Amino acid sequence: MLPVRQLNAPIASVAIPAFSRIQGHPERFAQYYLRAISLTVWMGAPLFGFLFVGAEPVITLALGRQWHEAIPVFQMLTISALGQLLLQSTSWLFVSRGESDRLLKLLLTISPLIIASFLIGLPFGIKAVALCYSLVFIAILPWILKYTFRGTSLTLQRLGRVIIYPISLCLVSVCFTELMLQIFSPDRALSKLLLIVLGFAIVYSVSSLIPRIREEASFFKDLLKELRPARQPVSPVA
């Protein structure tokens, strides 16, 4: 959850005030959210894809080889990481629209489901707990988003159109990097990590040739300018 919080916190601090200012304009509100979540997913997808493929060298270098059995658990949890980013973004919409009561109802509804996923996997060990949690969370995520979008111009279809590119590119990077690891089979953890970095760098560098992805990059520059709070003029001190 730490990478999720590190990504969400700075964006939320800018997005919530901006959304509050434009909540009276439904279509503009929807467009701002879609562009903000697109930026978030573009940043989060390669990070979590990298952590999924690089779980072994990352954990070995950070914690030591005695933590080797935690690798599959870590990978299973990264499956739901992008969904966690989307879940965090729901608070932007609820808070900016003054609907904290609906946010509370949502959390009270999904919390028992998450706890149930733990209980289902518990008899089969920690790996099953992590897997059940990720699968249950992904299964209920569409309902969570649909509930959140109620009363706005947002739909699951519109959201899907803006996140399909970063998620697809992430999956391509994961597959390409896994192939490189199979071909070269590096022995050392640091060599594996560098090879994974190279694999992701190759895929994302080649993707810059795609016009749609270049357009996304220009959108992000405009978004950051628009979401930046306007500076208030400083009154001279009497």
N, C-alpha and C positions, 0 to 999 in steps of 0.2 A: 504493500500500500504506500510505502514511502515515495516511490517515483510518481505515483498517481497524485499524492498530495502536493509534491513539489511542482508538478505541472499545473494542477488546478488552482492553487492558492493565488499566484500572481495574475492569472487570467480572470479569476472570479473577482478580484479586487477592482479590476477595470470594467469587467462585463456587467456586473450587477448595477452599478450606478448608471452606466450607459443604457441598459435595458429599461431602467426605471424612468429615464427621461423620455423614452419613445414608446412606452407601453400603450399610449393612446393611438398609435398608428400600427395596426395589426400586421400589415404586410411588411412594413419596414422592420418591425420587431422580429418577425420570422426570418427575414433576410440576414439581420445582424446575428441572430442566434446561429443560423446555419453556417455563416462565415466564421464565427468564433469557434464552433465545434469542429469545423473543418480544420482550422489551424491547430486545435488541440489534438485531433487525431493524427494530423500530419506529423506532429512532434512525438506523439506517444507510440504510434505504430512501429516505426523503426526501432525505438528504444526497447519495447517489449518483445519484438521479433528477435532483436539482438540478444536479449537476456534469455529467450527460449533456446536459441541455438547455442549460445555461449554459457549455458548454465554450469557445465562442468568446469571450464577454465576459470570462470568468474568466482565460483564458490571455492575452488581449490586455491586460487591465489589470495582470496579475501579471508577465508576461514581455515584453510588447511585441508589436507586429504582426509582427516578424520570425520569431516562433514560430507563425505562422498554420498552417503545414503540419502541426504537431503535433496540431491539433484533432481530426481523425478518429481518430488513434491513441489519443488520450486517451479519446474516446468509446467506442472498441472495448474498451478496458481496463475502463471502468466497467461494462460488461456483466457481467463476472465478479466485480465487487466484492462483491456480496451473497453469492456463493458463497464468497468468501474469508472472510467473517465466519463462515459455517457451518463452513468448514474449521478456522478458528482455535478454534472451540468444541469441536472433537473433542479437543483437548489437555486441556480441562477434565475430560472423562470419563476419558481414559486416565490422566492424572496422579493424579486423585483416587481412582481405583481401584487404583493401583499397577501399571498395565499399560504402563509406558514401553517395554517390549520390543515390544508390539504397535504402539505409536506409531512406533517406529523402523522396523518392517517396512512400515508403511503409507507412510512417507515414502520409503523405499527403492524402493517399488513405483511411486509416482506420479511421482517425480522423472524417471525415464527417459521417461515419457509426456509430461511437460511439455517436456522437451528435444526430443523428437521433434516436438512441435507447432511449436517454433521452426524446426527444420530443414525442415519441410514448407512453412512460409510464407516462409522466407528467400529462395528464388529469385525471389519475386514482390514483394519490398520490405518495408519496415517495417510498412506497414498490414496486409499479409497475415500477418506474424508476430504482430501484436497480435490480429487476428481469429482466427487458428488457435489461439492460446493460449486465448482466451476460450471458443471453441467446444469445444475438447478438455476444458478444465477443467469446463465445465458438463455435458458428456457423462459424465465419470467421477464427478461429484459424488454421484449417487445411490448408486453402489457404495461410495464412501468412507464415506458416512453409514451405509449398511447394515452395513458391516464394523465401524464404530465402535459401533453399537448392539447388536452381538452380545453376549449375556449380560446384557442389561438388558430392561426393560419397554418401551423405546422402539421405535417403528417409523416408517417413512417416512410412513405415513398420519397418525399422531399429530402428527408434525412439520409436515406439510402443512396440517393444520387450524389451527395456531397462527400460521403465517406467511402464510396466504392473504390475510388482511385488509391487513396493511401493504404487501405487494407489490402487491396490486390497487389500493390507494389511491395508491401511487407511480406505477403505470402510468397511472391516470386523471389524475394531476397532470401527468405528462409530456405526455400527449396534449392536455390542456386548455391548457397553457402553450405548446405548439407552435402550437396554433390561434390563441392570442392574438398570438404573434409574427408569424404570417402575416397577421392582420387589421391590426395596428397598424404593423408593419414599422419599428421604431425604427432609426435610423441609428447612433447612438452606442453604444459598448459599455456605458457606465454606464446608459443608458436601457434597454437590453436586460436588463441584470442586474436592475434594479429591477422591470421588467415580469415577469420570471421569478419573483422573490420574491413579487410580488403574486399571480401565478397559483397558486403553491403555497399561499400563505396562504389564498386563497379556497377552494380544494378542501379543505384540512385543517380550515378553520373550519366549512364546511358538513358535513363528515364527523362533527363532534362531535355532530350531531343524531341519529346512528345509535346505538341503545342498546348494541349489542355493542362499539362503540368506546369508549363511556363506561365500560363494564365493564372493558375492557382497562386504562384509565387507573387505575381503582381497584385492579386487580390489581397494578399496578406499585408503587403506594404500599405495599401489604402485602408485596410481594416484597422491597423494599429494607429494610423493617423486619426481616423474617425472616432475611435474609442478613447483616445487620449483626452482626459478632462480639459476643458477650456480654462486658460489662465485668467484669473480675476484681476482686473486692474488694481494696482496698489495705490490707495489714497495717500496723498501727501500728509505727513504728520504736522499738525498745527504747532 
